[in-house]
Structures are given as C-alpha cells and as structure tokens.
Amino acid sequence: MSLLEGLDFAQLRLFLTIVRRRSFKVAAIEHGLTPSAASHAIRRLEERLGSKLLNRTSRAVSPTDVGAQLAQDLEDGFERIGAALMTLNAPGVQGLGELRLNVFADASHVLIGPALPEFVRQCPDVRLTIAVDDSPIDIVQEGYDAGIRYGHHVPADMIAVALSGPLRWVVVGSPAYLANRDVPQTIDDLAQHTCIQLQLGDNSAYRWELGRGDAERPLKVPGLLTINDTATTVAAAKAGLGLAYVLEQRVRQEITDGSLKMVLEDFAADGAPFHAYYGSRRHNHPALRTLINIIRQQNGLPKISSPSMSERILTG
C-alpha cells in the first residue's frame, strides 16, 4: 500500500505550522483546533510514518532531524501546489472561502479602498472581511489570515511583502489657518504654531519626524489637541484648528482641491512602506495573492509571481 493512501494532508499542514511557530498552542489556534487535538493529530501522523517528528518538552517544541527534513520537503511541495493552483484558470479557483484581514486605518483608505473593485471582479465568490484597527494585535491569535501595517510594525516572526514604496509624511494646514500666521519656513518655526498631536494605537504619543537622511529628527511639537484617527485629524486641519502631520497619499485629494496646503515640503520625511504579513505559507491561497498583486500594481510595484517571493521580508 502506498504511504500516501489514507494520509491526512491536514495533519501535514498542522505539523508544518508547529515547526514554523515552535508552539502547539499557536499552531492549534491557526488551524482552529485545541492544543490537545493538535497533539493527538501529530501523534497519529508519527504513528502513520513510523518516525518521531517532534521533540516535546513542557516549554518548547522542536523538530527531530527526520522532522526537520520532512518540514523542508513539505514547504517545497506546498509551494508547488500553491503555484499550480494560482495558474489554474478554472471556475471556483478563486472561491476559496473567507479571507479575514486586520488593517491600519491609513492602509484601508490608501490601499484597500482603491483595490476593492478589482478584487471583487477577480474573486467574486470570496467572502472578504476587513477589520480596520490601529491597535497592535496578534493576528494569528485573533483569527485573521493576514494584516497590513507599516514595515516597522510587522512582528519579526511574520512573513511579509511590501505593498507600497516608501511613504512620504508631510505637514499640512488649511488656507484659513495659514492666512493668519507666518507660514513656517524651517522646522524650528513649528514652535510658534498650533500642531495637532498624533496618538498611536497603543495610546503612546507619536513624535513628528521631519528631514531626510541623516538630517531627519523626531520633534515634540506644541498643541493641545490630540487625535488617534487620521480622518478626524484631517477634518480638524481643514477646519483651521492647526497643522497636521499625515501621509501625503492620505490628503492628496485635499491638496488637489485646495482645502489643505502643504508646508515645509523640503523637510517631508520618507517612512516605512505598508506591508501585508501573515504567519505561515498556508495563507498563500489565490485570493490573498490576488489582493496583494492588485495593491502592488496600483502602487507601481511588480506582481508577485511565485510563493517564494512572499518571503522577502520587509522589501519591495
């Protein structure tokens, strides 16, 4: 009888996730199992193969030599399967269930919104759920397939792929606000202005960063208004309540229609690109890859043509 006959591929995927995450508990959550069920599944797999695959202690789990080799071979095999599915032009290929994303608010506005029409056209049967959330969370533990954050916010153990180039941060104000004050010409001039403070999702204050290269520096700017939402920040700036520090892409329309004007443009700073990230290769199904490629193309980046490209951590 062939070894493949009766073999449960779900057990192989579970085993691969345990090796990658070094945790039965985390892998079980990813696969919708209890840790006990995951442990029993791996025991059955080991019995089926006649080899011990994992070394277990109360605090850690690691692959045996046989398990490490199997994990590497499975990685290669699942990559080939994923690549084959993504090149298959057949009804139902894109309808692979639900895709759940956790996304920064700015990324939702700048990346997701423009990509949705094309995604729905290409993946009409996929149930897409998007949670807009600026708080730091564990996307695996919270049950999301992927997240979108600035590159420096992506956890070190995640697989990540850039969705944009470097993002430019600018200072803007309304014509009414600027009409009553001297327009700032240098970074030090901000000390004489009212600035809308930025609060991060973890409730910490975010210092403005202006300048380029070695000249870039974080600033503590004056102002009594603190907001952790970009839409409200933009509204406050348009109302003449102060200068705002935002992504240039986020206020491109306001700059075009004249409701906001950019100041200190020579001191605008480049920030980390947006990245999509996820916990294991098991999320490389066509729907996620399709969305990533739509966003990358809309932002002037080349499509990802193979699963292995997704492991270019924090690069474009």
N, C-alpha and C positions, 0 to 999 in steps of 0.2 A: 504494500500500500504506500502511495506517495506521502511524504511528510506533509504536503500541503493539504491533503484531504482531511477535512474536518478541522483545519486550523482556523482559529478565530482572529481575523485581522484587527479587530478592535483591541484584542489583548496585545498585539504587536505595537499598535499606536500608543496604548497606555504605557507599555514598557519603555518606548522611546521617550515619552514625556517625562517619566520618572527619572530616566538617565539625564535628560536635559535639565530638569528642575531640581534634581537631587532631593526629592521630597515626595513621599507617598501622598501626604495630605494635599499639597498644592496640585499634584497631577490628578488626584481624585476629583478635586473641585473643577479642574479644566474639563474633565470627562463626565461630569455630572454623577459621580459615584461617591459612596462613603469610603473613607480610608480602609475600612475592613473589607469592603467589596473589592477594592483595588488590590489589596494584599492577596485575597483569595484568587483573583484573576491571574496574578503573576505566578502564584504557586502552581496553578493549573498549567500555565504556559511552560514553566520549568519542568513539570512532570511530563508534559507532551514532548518536549525537546530532549529530555533526559540530561539536562545540564543546569547547574546553578548559574543564574544570570546576574543576581544582585547580592551584594553583601549588605546585611541589615544590622544596625545597632539601634539602641533606643534614641540616639541623637542624630544619626546620619544614615544615608544610603548611598552606595556607590556600585558601579558595575564590576563584575569579575572580568578577567581577561577575555573569557568567552563572551560575556555580556557586552563589553566594550566593542568587540569586533562585530557582533550582531547589530549593535546600535548604529555603527558606522555604515554597515551594509544596508540597513533599513532606511537610513537617511537618504542614501543614494537611490534606493528603489522607490521610495515615496516621491522623491523629486521627479523621477522619470514618469511615474504615474500622473503626477500633477501636471507636468508639461504636456503629456499626451492628452489629458482632458481639456487643457486650455486651448489646444489647437484643433479640437474637435468641433466642427460646425454642425451641430445637430440639435433638434428641438429638446428642450429640457436641460441642456447642459448648464445654462445659467440659472436655472431654477433650483438652486441647491439650498433651500431652506432660508433661515433667517441670518442676517448679518447685523450684529449689535456693536455700535461704536460709541466711545466716550470722547468728546471733542472739546477743546478750548473754544470759548465764545468767538474769539477773533478768527480762529480757523474755520469755524462754522460759517461765518459771514464771508470770509475771503475765499475759502476753498470749496466747502461743501455746497453752499448755495448755488454757485455757478455750475457745479458738476452734476447736480441732481437731474436736470432734464435729460442729459445724455446717458446717465446711469440708468434711469428708468426706461429709456428707449432700448438700451442694450440688455438690460436684465429685468424684463417686465414681471417675472414671477418671483423675484427675490423680495422677501419681507425685510426692509431696511429700517432699523431702529437707531436713532441718533439721540444721545443724551448730551446736552450742552452743559459743560461743567468745568469751571476753572479750578476746582479743588484738587489737590493731589490725592489720587486713589490708586489702589492695586487693581488694575483692570481684570486680572485673572481671577482674583478672589471675588470681585463684584460681578463676574459673569459676562464680561464684554469680550468680543472677539479681537478687537483692536482699539487703540487710542490714537489721538492726534495731539501732539504737544510740540512746543519749541524743542529744538535738539537738546539743549542743556537740561531739559526737564525729563528726558527719557531715561528710565531706570537702566543701569548698566547691564543687567542680565537679559534685556529685551532685544529681539531682532528688530531693526529699524531701517527705514528707507526714506530718503528726503522727498518731500512733496513740492518744495519750492527752492528758489535760490535764497541767498541771504536777504533778510527783511530789513528795510530801512525804517528807523524810528525818527519821527520829526516832531517839531513844536508848531502848534497852530493856534490861531486866535481869530475871533470874529472881527470884521471891519469896524463894528461899533466899539469894541474893546480897544482896538489899536488906534482908533481915531482920537482917543482921549489920553493917550500915553505915548511916550517916546518908544518907537519900535526898537526892540533890543538888537544890538549890533554884535555884541560879544556874549559869551557865556556868563560872565560876571554881571552883565546887565540884568539878568533874571532876578537878582536880589531886590530889584526895585519893582518887581511885578507880582501880581497875584497868580499863583500857579495851582492848578487842580491836582491834588495828590492822587497817586495811584496805589491801590491796595491789592495785594496778590490774593489768590485763592486760599492760601494758608493763613490769611489775616496779617501777614507781615507787610511792612511798607516797602514800596519799590522805589529806589532812587533813580531819577532820570540819569541817563548816560548819553553824553554828547561828546563830539570829537571823533577823530578817526585814527586808527592805528595806535601808535604809542601816545598820541595826544588825547585819546579817549579817557574820560574820567566820570565817575559817578558824582551826582550832585544832590545835595539836600536843598530843595527849593522852598520858598515861602508860600504859604497858602493855608486857609482854614477849612477848605472843602476837600474831603477825601472820598473817593468813589472806587468801587472794585468792579465796575461794569463799563465796558467801552461805550456802549450805546448811550448810557446816561452821561458819561464823560463828554462825548461828542455833543450831545444836546446842551449840556452846561456851557461848553465853549461857544457854541452857536448863539446862546443867549447872552453872551458877553460877560460871563462870570469869571473868566480867567483864561490863561494859556493852558493848553492841554498837550500831553506827550503821548503820541499814539503811533500805530503803524501807518505808514504813508498809504498803503493799499486800502486801509480801513476808511480813510477820509478822502479817497481820490475823487468821488463824486462831489463832495462838499467843496473841495479845492477847485474843481472844474466849474461849478455853478457860482463860486464866489462867496458862499456863505461862511467859509473859513479861508484864512490866508496862512501860508507857511512863513515862519520866521526862522532866523538862524540856520538857513538851509545849508550853509557851508559847514555847519557843525553836526549835521544829521549823522547818526551812527548806524552802522550795519549790525544787525542782530542775528541770532541763530535761525536757520530755516525751520519751517514746520516739518515734522516727521510723522509718518504713520509707524506704529510699533505694535508688536504682539509677542506672545510668549513662546510660540513654537511653530515649526513648519506646518503643523496640521491646519493652520489657518490660511494656507496658500491655496484656497479654492478659487475658482474663476471669478466669483462675484467680488471678492476683496481685491484681487489682482486687477479686475476691470476698473473698479473705482480708483485705485491708485494710479493706473495708467491714464485715466481721464483727467485726473487732477494734475498729474505731471505734465501732460501735453498742454493743458490750458495755462500752465505756468512756465512753458518754454523748456521743459526737460524731456529727454527721450523716454520712450516707453520701456518698461522692464520686459524683457523677452524670455527670461528663464527664472525659475525659482531661486537659483543660487544667487542672483543679483540682489535679492532682498536682504542678504547678509552683509552688505556693505554698510556697516554700522555708521550712522550719522554722516553719510556722504551723499552727494547728488549724483 
